[in-house]
Amino acid sequence: MSIEVYRDAWGVPHLRAADPEELAFAQGRVTARDRAWQLEVERHRAQGTTAAFLGTAELGWDAFVRRARLADTARRCFERLAATDPATAAWVRAYVAGVNDGLAEGAGRAPEFAATGLAAGRWEPWTPLAVWLSTHILFAGFPTKLWRDEVARRLGEEWTELFATDGPGTAGSNGWVVAGGRTASGAALVAGDPHRFIEAPGVYQQIRLACPAYDVVGLAVPGVPGLAHFGHAGPVAWAITNAMADYQDLYRERLRRLPDGTVEALGPDGWAPAAAHTETIEVTDAEPVRVEVIETDRGPVIIGGPRDGSAEWEGIALRHPPRVTGELGFGVLPALLRARTVADVDAALDGWVEPVNVVQAADTRGGLLHRVAGHVPVRDRVNSLRVVPARDPAHAWGDAPAPLPRAEVHGHAVMANARGLAAPLGVEFAPPHRAARIDELLRASTAWTPETTASIHRDTDNPSAARLLEAVRRAGEDPGAVGGDGRPARLSPAGSEVRRRLLGWDRRMDAESVDAGFYAAVRGAVARRLAGHEAFAALREPAPYPELFRPWLALGPRVAFALETLLVAGPVPAGDVDRIVREALDEVGAGEPPAAWGVTHRLAPWQALPDPEDDRWPGLGGDHDCVFSTSSVPGWTDRCARASAARYVWDLADRERSRWIVPFGASGVPGDPHHRDQLPLWLRGELAPVTTDWQKLTKEQE
């Protein structure tokens, strides 16, 4: 083989090979060597076998993956890929061969294997597709439909969309493209940062893939070949954000078991056979668990089963495009690597399926692209809001997907999950704050550079604070006011001092800001008190769904993320809202003074194995609706579980001036010099250089 592996000063792998297949092998092998534990955790997650080495805590996920038939869907999609696009299938096989070649060495370096007793397994050609599915199956947030169902049933139909927001289970991102007319170099810039639950090791891998056919730097998803989301090929660069489209449906199924043990489901044409079989989930610290896997004509039944031996029961089936079409869009991946212009990127993305993204791209010829890519089924709007009855033919999917919006770029364009380009395709979008703030900042200059562009990433202004601050202002306007109970509605001296402090705050969620700490404390107290209001009493009882879906179904986080709306609309009377804000100010004033925001707003990454030193994770600035987006759950925890999984600036004038960063480092191996060497920069919102000059890289000896 002609494979060469180089490393830059941050340990990022730069790979050279004779052809795309050999390069895919190299990508798989170097990823296995650097991130064997991460790859094997992802493989097991995709197969629903994590409880076998991580224990009962993973049973809920494993059961969902089995019932959703994710591995089987991946097999189907790969079989179709092999039949319709054998070149891409061979490229995926080459990546898998590289993973299998490097796993043993990588596992030998990773202490987690010995700690759990896990042995490195073997990847199949369809495994990367399964990893992609398991990574994105909750991306569109279909459990929100369960929540809306509960709101409508318990609170009233008129409140179905009351809590609409970029909720705790939804991935988001910032992204922007600046045309050459507004940059110092005269060439375009593409920049942004994907927001995901932060995992250690990170969910994105910095890498370079070079062969005679192409030379691309970008951010890969470990376990998946190519650079699906973020790449710079020299003459063209591309990036994505979550379009917030709705493309997954839930159907309420009526099921029955016949005397011979077979299962039927009640559909539009009456009772019809449903596929059913049983699988066993091995558990390292408990007895094996048997799970019945049922699939109707709508899709796999992910919730519900017979109770007390009943022959009839209700369940909820999940329908999503890859299961229906057998397509995942992997043919796009090698096409993106070969792209030289935005027209090439545009044409490649016509084959994309899941997830549905807003894409931006720019090339050295002055071309710009701003479009949606993915498969969104055409169906009744109620499908996007609620769980719909399987028996009603009105909720069937159309034969062709929805047309995908696109827009011209004039000067610059922003994508930040807000209602905009993708509005016809979804229901819930992020508040407009991040998009509006980025747009405001971009308008301030016509000479952007990679260095000055990076300053946008660091912006901690918190526009979503405005409504609460207005309520805080009202809280002390009338010292003679009387509440509904006849008692004086005035602040205590300590509450008044907190109010004074907040009204003088610059609205920046900097880690060292004590005022931001006061704001967070008041916001948390308001969120808790609102969630405790009698208007929401009907929503306090836990919904009858698996634990896996609780992040979407818990009242507290729902109130916290919809706080802006609930302060001015909803079932809580305005007078009660004012009272709650006064009580929150008094509560904070009476307690210990809050610390600086970064003292409590500390990083809380997900790790497959519990961290015995969890309290060592550092504090950070930003907030959910800041451009420097770092999410917590106000009122319940200030710990940050979701933030920028990477940041990047692609320079079309000179790729060597591009910048990037990930939360931790290039290596997934504890103790490696590059395990967490990027964390200090990431915390400050700074970026590391992208080095593409081979003479400045260090060749790795085999």
C-alpha positions in Angstrom: 0.0 0.0 0.0 1.0 3.6 -0.6 -0.6 5.0 2.6 1.2 7.8 4.4 0.1 9.2 7.7 1.2 12.7 8.9 0.3 14.6 12.0 0.2 18.3 12.7 1.2 20.0 16.0 -2.3 19.0 17.4 -2.0 15.4 16.4 -4.6 15.7 13.7 -4.1 12.9 11.1 -3.3 13.9 7.5 -3.6 10.9 5.2 -2.2 10.3 1.7 -2.9 7.3 -0.5 -2.9 6.3 -4.2 -6.7 6.2 -4.7 -10.0 6.8 -2.9 -10.4 3.2 -1.7 -6.9 3.0 -0.3 -7.6 6.4 1.4 -10.8 5.1 2.9 -8.9 2.2 4.3 -6.4 4.6 5.8 -9.2 6.7 7.3 -10.8 3.7 8.9 -7.4 2.4 10.3 -6.2 5.7 11.7 -9.6 6.3 13.3 -9.5 2.8 14.9 -6.0 3.4 16.3 -6.9 6.9 17.7 -10.5 6.1 18.9 -11.0 2.4 19.3 -13.1 2.7 22.4 -15.3 5.4 20.9 -15.8 3.3 17.7 -16.7 0.2 19.6 -19.1 2.0 21.9 -20.8 3.4 18.7 -21.0 0.0 17.1 -22.6 -1.5 20.1 -25.0 1.4 20.4 -26.0 1.0 16.8 -26.7 -2.7 17.4 -28.4 -2.4 20.8 -25.7 -4.4 22.6 -24.3 -1.8 25.1 -25.8 -3.3 28.2 -23.6 -6.3 27.7 -20.6 -4.3 28.9 -22.0 -1.1 30.3 -24.8 -2.5 32.4 -28.5 -2.0 33.1 -28.3 1.8 32.6 -28.1 1.1 28.9 -31.1 -1.2 28.7 -33.5 1.5 27.6 -31.3 2.5 24.7 -30.7 -1.1 23.6 -34.4 -2.0 23.7 -35.2 1.1 21.6 -32.5 0.3 19.0 -33.7 -3.3 18.7 -37.4 -2.3 18.5 -36.6 0.5 16.0 -34.7 -2.1 13.9 -31.8 0.3 13.3 -29.2 -2.4 12.5 -31.6 -4.1 10.1 -32.3 -0.7 8.4 -28.6 -0.2 8.0 -28.3 -3.6 6.4 -31.1 -2.8 4.0 -29.6 0.5 3.0 -26.2 -1.0 2.4 -27.7 -3.8 0.2 -29.5 -1.1 -1.8 -26.3 0.9 -2.0 -24.3 -2.1 -3.2 -27.0 -2.8 -5.9 -27.3 0.8 -7.2 -23.9 2.3 -6.5 -21.3 -0.4 -6.2 -18.4 2.1 -6.3 -19.6 3.8 -3.1 -20.3 0.4 -1.5 -16.7 -0.7 -2.2 -15.4 2.6 -0.7 -17.4 2.0 2.5 -16.1 -1.6 2.6 -12.6 -0.3 2.3 -13.2 2.0 5.3 -14.6 -0.9 7.3 -11.5 -3.0 6.4 -9.3 -0.3 7.7 -11.3 -0.1 11.0 -10.9 -3.9 11.4 -7.2 -3.7 10.6 -6.6 -1.0 13.3 -9.0 -2.0 16.1 -6.7 -4.5 17.9 -3.9 -2.0 18.1 -6.3 0.8 19.1 -7.9 -1.4 21.8 -4.5 -2.2 23.2 -4.0 1.5 23.9 -7.4 2.2 25.4 -7.8 1.3 29.1 -11.6 1.2 28.9 -11.5 -2.2 27.2 -9.7 -3.8 30.2 -12.0 -1.9 32.6 -15.1 -3.3 31.1 -13.8 -6.6 29.9 -14.8 -5.7 26.3 -12.9 -7.2 23.4 -12.6 -5.4 20.1 -15.3 -6.8 17.8 -15.6 -6.9 14.0 -17.2 -4.3 11.8 -19.5 -5.3 9.0 -19.9 -3.3 5.7 -23.2 -1.9 7.0 -21.8 -0.8 10.4 -21.0 2.8 9.3 -24.6 3.2 8.1 -25.8 1.8 11.5 -23.6 4.3 13.4 -25.0 7.1 11.2 -28.6 6.0 12.0 -28.0 5.7 15.7 -26.3 9.0 15.9 -29.2 10.8 14.1 -32.3 8.8 14.9 -33.3 11.3 17.7 -31.9 14.3 15.8 -35.3 15.4 14.5 -36.8 15.1 18.0 -39.8 12.9 17.2 -40.4 12.4 21.0 -41.7 16.0 21.0 -44.8 14.6 19.4 -45.4 12.5 22.5 -45.1 15.6 24.6 -47.6 17.6 22.4 -50.0 14.7 22.8 -49.7 14.9 26.5 -50.2 18.6 26.5 -53.3 18.4 24.4 -54.8 15.6 26.4 -54.0 17.0 29.9 -53.9 20.8 29.4 -56.1 21.3 26.4 -55.9 21.3 22.6 -55.4 25.0 22.5 -52.0 24.6 24.2 -50.6 21.9 21.9 -47.8 24.2 20.6 -47.3 26.3 23.7 -43.9 24.9 24.6 -42.6 25.0 21.0 -38.8 25.7 21.3 -35.4 24.4 20.4 -35.8 21.9 23.2 -33.3 19.8 25.2 -33.2 16.9 22.8 -32.8 18.8 19.6 -29.4 19.4 17.9 -28.7 22.8 16.5 -25.9 24.8 15.0 -24.6 28.2 13.9 -23.4 28.7 10.4 -22.7 31.6 8.1 -21.2 32.3 4.7 -19.7 35.7 3.8 -19.3 36.6 0.1 -16.0 37.8 -1.2 -17.3 41.4 -1.5 -17.4 41.5 2.3 -14.0 40.0 3.2 -10.6 41.5 3.3 -9.2 38.9 0.8 -12.0 39.2 -1.7 -12.7 35.5 -1.3 -15.6 33.9 0.6 -15.5 32.6 4.2 -17.7 29.8 5.5 -17.9 29.5 9.3 -19.9 28.1 12.1 -20.2 25.5 14.8 -22.5 22.4 15.3 -24.2 22.2 18.7 -24.6 18.7 20.0 -24.5 16.9 23.3 -20.8 17.0 24.2 -19.2 13.6 24.3 -15.7 12.6 25.4 -14.1 11.7 23.0 -15.7 14.3 20.7 -18.3 13.5 18.1 -16.3 15.2 15.4 -12.8 14.2 14.2 -10.4 16.6 12.5 -8.8 14.9 9.6 -7.3 15.4 6.1 -7.9 13.0 3.2 -5.6 13.3 0.2 -5.2 11.3 -3.0 -4.8 12.2 -6.7 -8.5 12.6 -7.0 -8.9 15.1 -4.1 -7.4 16.7 -1.1 -9.9 17.7 1.6 -9.6 18.8 5.3 -12.7 18.7 7.5 -14.6 17.2 10.4 -15.5 13.5 10.2 -18.0 11.5 12.3 -15.9 8.7 13.8 -17.1 5.4 12.3 -18.3 7.0 9.0 -16.1 7.5 6.0 -15.6 10.8 4.3 -16.6 14.3 5.5 -20.3 14.5 5.4 -20.9 17.8 7.2 -17.9 20.1 7.1 -15.1 20.1 4.5 -12.7 22.3 2.6 -11.4 20.9 -0.6 -9.4 23.9 -1.6 -11.5 25.2 -4.5 -14.8 24.7 -2.6 -15.9 24.4 1.1 -19.2 23.4 2.7 -21.0 23.3 6.0 -24.4 22.4 7.5 -26.8 23.1 10.3 -29.9 21.3 11.4 -32.8 22.4 9.2 -35.3 21.6 12.1 -37.4 19.8 9.5 -39.9 17.2 10.6 -39.5 14.0 8.7 -40.3 11.2 11.2 -43.8 10.2 12.2 -45.4 8.4 15.1 -48.5 6.2 14.5 -50.8 4.9 17.2 -51.3 1.2 16.4 -54.0 -1.2 17.5 -52.3 -4.7 17.7 -53.6 -8.2 18.5 -52.1 -11.6 18.9 -53.7 -14.5 17.2 -54.0 -18.0 18.7 -51.1 -19.2 16.6 -48.8 -16.5 18.1 -48.7 -14.2 15.1 -49.4 -10.5 15.4 -51.8 -8.3 13.4 -52.1 -4.5 13.2 -55.2 -2.5 12.4 -54.5 -0.2 9.4 -56.5 1.7 6.8 -57.6 -1.5 5.1 -58.4 -3.4 8.3 -56.3 -6.0 10.1 -53.1 -6.9 8.4 -50.1 -9.2 9.4 -47.3 -7.5 11.3 -43.8 -9.0 11.4 -42.8 -10.1 14.9 -39.9 -11.8 16.5 -38.1 -11.8 19.9 -34.5 -10.7 20.6 -32.5 -11.2 23.8 -30.5 -8.3 25.3 -27.5 -9.5 27.3 -26.8 -7.5 30.5 -23.5 -7.5 32.3 -24.9 -7.0 35.8 -28.3 -8.7 35.5 -30.3 -11.4 33.8 -30.8 -11.2 30.0 -33.9 -9.3 28.9 -36.2 -10.5 26.1 -37.7 -7.9 23.8 -40.4 -8.5 21.2 -39.7 -6.7 18.0 -42.9 -5.8 15.9 -43.2 -4.0 12.7 -46.4 -2.9 11.0 -47.0 -1.4 7.6 -46.2 2.0 9.1 -43.0 1.0 10.7 -41.4 -0.6 13.8 -43.3 -0.4 17.1 -41.0 1.4 19.5 -43.4 1.9 22.4 -46.0 -0.4 24.0 -46.6 -4.1 24.4 -49.3 -6.4 25.7 -50.1 -6.2 29.4 -51.4 -8.9 31.7 -51.5 -11.4 28.9 -54.0 -9.4 26.9 -54.5 -10.4 23.3 -55.0 -6.8 22.1 -53.0 -3.7 23.0 -51.9 -0.3 21.7 -48.4 0.6 20.5 -46.6 3.5 18.8 -44.8 2.9 15.5 -42.0 5.0 14.1 -41.9 5.8 10.4 -38.8 7.5 8.9 -37.4 7.8 5.4 -34.4 5.3 5.5 -36.7 2.5 6.8 -39.2 3.3 4.1 -37.0 3.9 1.1 -33.9 1.8 1.9 -31.8 5.0 1.2 -29.5 6.8 3.5 -27.7 9.1 1.1 -24.2 7.6 1.5 -23.6 8.0 -2.3 -23.2 11.7 -1.5 -20.1 11.2 0.6 -17.5 10.4 -2.0 -19.2 12.9 -4.4 -18.6 15.7 -1.8 -14.9 14.8 -1.6 -14.6 15.1 -5.4 -16.4 18.4 -5.5 -14.6 21.4 -7.0 -17.4 24.0 -7.2 -20.6 24.8 -5.4 -22.5 23.3 -8.4 -20.7 20.0 -7.6 -21.8 20.2 -4.0 -25.3 21.2 -5.0 -25.6 18.3 -7.4 -24.2 15.8 -4.8 -26.6 16.9 -2.1 -29.7 16.1 -4.3 -29.1 12.5 -3.1 -29.0 13.3 0.6 -31.6 11.7 2.9 -31.1 11.9 6.7 -30.7 14.1 8.6 -32.3 17.1 6.9 -29.8 20.0 6.8 -29.4 23.6 5.7 -26.2 23.6 3.6 -23.9 26.5 2.8 -21.0 26.4 0.4 -18.6 28.7 -1.4 -16.0 28.3 -4.1 -13.0 30.2 -5.4 -14.9 31.2 -8.5 -17.3 33.3 -6.4 -20.0 30.7 -6.3 -22.3 30.6 -3.2 -24.9 28.0 -2.1 -27.6 28.2 0.5 -30.2 25.3 0.4 -31.9 22.5 2.3 -30.8 18.9 1.7 -32.6 15.7 2.7 -35.8 13.7 2.4 -39.0 15.2 4.0 -42.2 13.2 3.3 -45.3 15.0 2.1 -48.2 14.2 4.5 -51.0 15.8 6.6 -49.7 18.6 8.9 -51.2 16.8 11.9 -48.5 14.2 11.4 -45.9 16.8 12.3 -47.7 17.8 15.5 -48.9 14.6 17.2 -49.1 10.9 17.3 -51.6 10.0 14.5 -54.0 7.1 14.2 -52.6 4.2 12.1 -56.0 3.3 10.8 -56.7 6.7 9.2 -55.6 6.9 5.5 -55.3 10.6 5.8 -51.9 10.2 7.5 -50.2 8.2 4.8 -47.1 9.5 3.1 -47.1 10.8 -0.5 -45.1 9.0 -3.1 -42.6 11.9 -3.6 -40.8 13.9 -1.0 -41.3 17.6 -0.4 -39.5 20.1 -2.6 -36.4 21.6 -0.9 -36.1 25.4 -0.5 -33.0 27.4 -1.5 -32.0 31.0 -1.5 -29.6 33.5 -3.1 -26.8 34.8 -1.0 -26.5 38.6 -1.0 -23.4 39.7 1.0 -23.8 37.1 3.6 -26.3 34.4 4.8 -26.9 33.0 8.3 -28.2 29.6 9.3 -28.9 29.0 13.0 -32.0 26.7 13.3 -34.4 29.7 13.3 -37.6 29.8 11.3 -36.5 30.9 7.8 -35.4 28.9 4.8 -36.7 25.6 6.1 -39.9 27.0 7.6 -42.2 25.0 5.2 -40.6 21.7 6.3 -41.0 21.9 10.1 -43.0 22.9 13.2 -40.5 23.9 15.9 -37.5 26.1 15.3 -35.0 27.8 17.5 -35.7 31.3 18.7 -34.4 33.9 16.2 -31.7 35.2 18.7 -28.6 33.5 17.4 -29.4 34.1 13.8 -30.3 37.7 14.4 -27.2 38.3 16.5 -24.8 36.7 13.9 -26.5 38.8 11.1 -26.0 42.0 13.2 -22.4 41.2 13.8 -21.7 40.4 10.2 -23.2 43.7 9.1 -20.6 45.6 11.2 -17.7 44.9 8.7 -16.9 44.5 5.1 -13.4 43.3 5.6 -13.9 40.0 7.4 -10.8 37.7 7.9 -10.6 34.2 9.5 -9.2 35.8 12.7 -12.0 38.4 13.0 -14.7 35.9 12.0 -13.6 33.7 14.9 -14.7 36.6 17.3 -18.3 35.9 16.3 -18.0 32.4 17.7 -17.2 33.9 21.1 -20.1 36.3 21.4 -21.9 35.9 24.7 -24.6 38.5 24.4 -27.9 36.9 25.6 -30.9 38.4 23.7 -33.3 35.9 25.2 -32.8 37.6 28.6 -34.8 40.6 27.4 -38.2 39.4 28.4 -37.2 38.3 31.9 -35.3 41.6 32.4 -38.5 43.5 31.4 -40.4 41.5 34.0 -37.7 42.3 36.5 -38.0 46.0 35.7 -41.8 45.9 36.3 -41.2 44.2 39.6 -40.1 47.4 41.3 -42.0 50.0 39.4 -45.0 50.5 41.8 -43.9 50.2 45.5 -47.5 50.7 46.6 -48.9 47.9 44.5 -51.1 45.3 46.1 -51.2 41.6 45.1 -54.3 39.5 44.4 -54.2 38.2 48.0 -54.4 41.8 49.3 -50.9 41.9 50.6 -48.3 44.5 49.4 -46.7 43.4 46.2 -43.3 44.9 46.8 -39.8 43.6 46.8 -37.7 43.1 49.9 -34.6 45.3 50.2 -32.5 42.3 49.2 -34.7 41.5 46.2 -34.5 45.2 45.2 -30.7 45.0 45.2 -30.8 41.9 43.0 -33.2 43.8 40.7 -30.9 46.8 40.6 -28.0 44.6 39.7 -29.8 42.8 36.9 -31.0 46.1 35.3 -27.4 47.3 35.2 -26.1 44.0 33.7 -24.6 44.1 30.1 -26.5 40.9 29.2 -23.3 39.0 28.5 -23.0 35.4 29.8 -19.2 35.6 30.4 -17.8 32.9 32.6 -16.3 35.4 35.0 -19.5 37.5 35.2 -21.1 37.6 38.7 -24.0 39.5 37.2 -24.6 36.6 34.8 -24.6 34.4 37.8 -27.3 36.5 39.4 -29.4 36.4 36.2 -29.1 32.6 36.0 -30.1 32.3 39.6 -33.2 34.5 39.1 -34.1 32.7 35.9 -33.8 29.3 37.6 -36.0 30.4 40.4 -38.6 31.8 38.0 -38.6 28.5 35.9 -39.1 26.4 39.0 -41.9 28.5 40.3 -43.6 28.6 36.9 -43.4 24.8 36.6 -44.9 24.6 40.1 -47.9 26.8 39.2 -51.3 25.1 39.5 -51.9 25.9 35.8 -49.4 23.1 35.0 -50.5 20.6 37.6 -52.0 18.2 35.0 -48.5 17.9 33.4 -46.6 16.9 36.5 -47.5 13.3 36.4 -44.8 11.4 34.4 -45.9 10.4 30.9 -46.4 6.7 30.4 -43.5 6.3 28.1 -40.0 4.7 28.3 -37.3 6.4 30.4 -35.3 7.1 27.2 -37.8 9.7 26.1 -38.0 11.6 29.5 -35.8 14.5 28.3 -38.6 15.5 26.0 -41.4 14.8 28.4 -40.3 16.4 31.7 -42.3 19.5 32.7 -39.4 21.3 34.3 -37.1 21.5 31.2 -40.0 22.2 29.0 -40.9 25.3 31.1 -37.3 26.3 31.3 -36.7 26.3 27.5 -40.1 27.9 26.8 -39.6 30.6 29.5 -39.6 33.5 27.0 -43.1 32.5 25.8 -44.5 31.6 29.2 -43.6 35.0 30.6 -46.0 36.7 28.2 -48.4 33.9 27.1 -49.9 30.7 28.3 -52.2 29.5 31.1 -50.4 31.3 33.9 -52.1 34.7 34.5 -50.0 37.8 34.0 -50.5 38.8 37.6 -49.1 35.5 38.8 -46.1 35.8 36.4 -45.3 39.2 38.0 -45.7 37.7 41.5 -43.4 34.8 40.6 -40.7 37.2 39.3 -40.9 39.2 42.6 -40.6 36.0 44.6 -37.7 34.8 42.6 -35.8 38.1 43.1 -36.5 37.9 46.9 -35.4 34.3 46.9 -32.1 35.0 45.3 -31.6 38.1 47.5 -32.2 36.1 50.7 -29.8 33.4 49.8 -26.0 33.1 49.4 -24.9 35.6 46.7 -24.5 33.6 43.4 -21.0 33.0 42.2 -19.7 34.0 38.8 -21.5 32.2 36.0 -18.6 29.9 35.1 -18.5 28.5 38.7 -21.8 26.7 38.3 -21.9 26.6 34.5 -19.4 23.8 34.1 -18.9 21.3 31.3 -20.7 17.9 31.7 -19.8 15.7 28.8 -21.3 12.3 28.2 -18.9 9.4 28.7 -19.7 5.8 28.3 -18.0 5.1 31.6 -18.8 7.3 34.6 -16.1 9.8 35.4 -14.8 9.4 39.0 -13.5 13.0 38.8 -16.6 14.6 37.4 -16.2 17.8 39.4 -12.9 18.6 37.7 -14.6 19.7 34.5 -14.0 23.4 33.9 -16.5 26.3 33.8 -17.4 28.1 30.7 -19.3 31.1 29.4 -22.2 31.4 27.0 -25.8 30.2 27.2 -28.5 28.4 25.2 -29.4 31.4 22.9 -26.0 33.0 22.8 -23.9 32.6 19.6 -21.4 31.0 22.1 -24.0 28.4 22.7 -23.7 26.3 25.9 -26.9 24.8 27.1 -28.0 23.9 30.6 -31.5 23.4 32.1 -32.4 26.6 34.0 -33.9 25.9 37.4 -32.6 22.3 37.5 -28.9 22.4 36.7 -26.3 24.9 35.4 -24.1 22.1 34.1 -23.6 22.3 30.4 -24.2 19.1 28.4 -24.7 20.6 25.0 -22.5 23.1 23.2 -20.3 23.5 20.2 -19.0 20.0 19.1 -16.6 21.8 16.8 -15.9 25.3 15.5 -14.5 26.2 12.1 -13.7 29.0 9.6 -13.0 27.9 6.0 -11.1 30.5 4.1 -11.5 30.2 0.3 -8.6 32.6 -0.4 -6.0 30.5 1.4 -6.9 27.2 3.0 -3.9 27.4 5.2 -5.5 30.4 7.0 -8.5 28.4 7.9 -9.2 27.6 11.6 -10.9 24.9 13.6 -11.3 23.4 17.1 -12.9 20.5 18.8 -13.8 20.3 22.6 -11.0 17.9 23.5 -8.4 16.7 21.1 -7.5 14.5 18.1 -6.9 11.4 20.3 -9.5 9.3 22.2 -6.8 7.7 24.3 -6.4 8.9 27.9 -2.9 10.0 28.6 -2.1 10.8 25.0 -0.6 14.3 24.5 -3.5 15.1 22.2 -6.3 13.7 24.3 -7.5 17.0 25.6 -5.0 19.6 24.4 -7.6 21.6 22.5 -9.9 22.0 25.5 -8.3 25.3 26.8 -8.7 27.0 23.4 -12.3 25.6 23.0 -13.3 27.0 26.4 -12.1 30.5 25.4 -13.8 30.3 22.0 -10.4 30.3 20.2 -9.4 28.3 17.1 -6.4 26.3 16.2 -4.7 26.7 12.8 -5.4 24.3 9.9 -2.0 23.2 8.5 -2.0 21.8 5.0 1.7 22.3 4.0 3.0 18.7 4.0 6.5 20.1 4.8 5.1 21.4 8.2 3.7 18.1 9.2 5.4 15.1 10.9 5.4 11.8 9.1 4.3 8.9 11.2 6.5 5.8 11.0 4.8 2.5 10.5 
